[in-house]
Each structure stands twice: as C-alpha cells, then as structure tokens.
Amino acid sequence: MDLDDTDREILRILQEDARTPFSEVARRIDMSSATVHDRVNRMQEAGVIEGYHAKVDPREVGFGISAIVGLRVEQGREKDTLDRLSAVEGVQEIHLTTGEWDVMARVYAEDADALRELMFEEVAQMDGFARSQTMVVLGTEHETEELPV
C-alpha cells in the first residue's frame, strides 16, 4: 500500500496514543472524522495497522527479570522448535537471526529462579534445541513501538 503524507501523520498520532479519538486526529490534521475513519480502515485492511495494544510494565504484573536469549537450533528442526518456543509462557519476542545465534528471544520471568526453570526445564528440553546463551537485562534505557513513518 502506498502511504501519503496524511496517512503517515495519522500513523504518527496513533502510535503516540492509539486511544486518540478520530475526531481529535481529524482536528489535528484538518480533515473530517469520516475521512480519518476511512483512511484508518484502509490501513487496517492492508495490514499497515496490525492492531492496538496496551503497553504493560512487566514489573507491575510480576515479571521481575528479563533476558535476551540466543538459541542455536538443530538444522531441519527450526519450525517445530520455534512453534514450541512461542508457546512457552514468558517468551515475549522471537527473532530469526544471522550470526552466532539462529534465534534471539526476549523472555520475562518472575525472578532468577523462574528464569532458570524456564531455560532448563522448558527451553533446553525442546526437540531441536542445541545450545543457548542467556543475557539478563540489567536495565532498559530505550524501548519504543513507534516506527519513524
């Protein structure tokens, strides 16, 4: 889908706060609410806008530790291993990568004991798992879902 400057401005506003009423978006870009509604619907149907989500602080809901995990997966077992990994509670992101690790995952756990259990009892026991390296996140200095549209 080709996006024009108006579409991009709508996306910028909704990325800042997806709860912004279309009437407010329309006011800010000097356009009717109906036109904003039509443009947003068009972007949703085209897959440009994939959904609307609440940003939740993991610590506030009991996840006191986060880690980035590099995984080596046995050749030919990638699909099955990734399907199983995506079903593990606490696995937030899974990325296929180049370099030393086949997969990089972001995981959350209650504490260090729960992280150890997740890694040893769940991840390391998966068919296709070869090896991993877990890097505990000490702090997150910058994190955004906003793309520079």
N, C-alpha and C positions, 0 to 999 in steps of 0.2 A: 504494500500500500504506500502510495506517495503521500507524505505529510507536508502540508503547507505551514506557513508561519503561525497561522491561527491554531491549527491542530497542536503544534508544538507548545504554544503558550498555554493551551488548555491542559496539556500533559504536565507542564511545569507546575501549574496551580494545583492540579490533583495530586501530584507527587508530594507537594508540601503538606497537603492535608486532603485526603481522599473524601473527607466528610463535607468539604466545601459545597454548599448548595449550588445547583446550576444557575440559580438567579444571581448569586454572588460572582460566579465565574463570568456570566454574561455581562454584569456591570463592569467588571474589571477589564474586559476586552472589548467593551462597547458593541455588544451583539445581543440578539434576543435569546431568551432562555430556551425556546424551542429549537433554535439553530444549534446551541451548545448541546442540547439533548441529542439531536440528530447526529452531530459530529462524534459525540462520545459513543453512541450506539454503533456507529460505523466503525470506530476504532476497536470496540469490543468484538464485533463480528469478524473483523480482520485479524484479531489476535494481537493487536498492538497493546491493548489493555487486557491483561490476563486475569485481573481480579482486584479486590480491595481487602486489605488486611489490617488488623490491629497490631501495632508494634508492642510486644510484651517484653518487659525486662525479665530475663531468665532468673535472676537472683530473687526477684519478688515472688516467684512461683516455685521456689525450692531448688533451683538448679544453681548450686554454689560454685561449680567448677566447669570450665570449658576447655576443650582441647582441639587441636588440629592433628589429625591422624593421617599419616602417609601409609598406604597399603600397597603391597605387591601381591598380585593375583596370578594364579596359575593360568598359563595360556590355554585358551579354549573354555575357561570356566568363568569368564568375566560376567556374562549376562546373569547367570544363576547367582553368583556371589553378590553382584550389585542389587539384584532383586531381594536377596536375603538381608543385605545390609540396610536397604531402605526401609525394611520392616522393623528394625531394631529401635526400640524407644530410646530417645535421646540423640539419635543421629539426625541432625538438622539439615546438613547440606552434603551432597556427594558430587564430586567433580572428577571426570576422567581427565588425566593429565599426561603431559610428556615429561621426560626426565627420569629421575631415580624412582619415583613412585607412579604406579599405574592409576591410583585413585588417591584423592585428598578428600577427607571428610571433616566436617565440623561437628563435634559432639558435645552434649551437655549432660552433666550428671549432678546428683545431689552433693557429693563430696568425693574425696580421693578414693575412699573405699568403693563407692559405687562406680567410679570411673574404672578402677582396677577390675571390678566384676564385669563391667560391660566389655572391657577389652579381652580379658582372659576367658570368661565364661560364654560370651556371645560371639564376638568378632573372631577371635583366634580359633574357635571351634567350627567355623563355617567351612563347608566344602569349597575348595578353590583358594582358600587363604594360604599365602606363602609366608609373609612376614609383615611387620608393621613398625612404625616409629610414632610414638605419641608425644606431642609437644603441648604441654599445659600452657594455656593462655594466662599470662600474669595480669594483663590489663588490655583493654581495647581503647585505643586512642581515637580512632575514627571508624565509623560504620555508617553506611547510608544505603538506602534502597533507591535513591534518586539518581536517575541517569541524566547526563547533560544533553537533553533533547533540544 
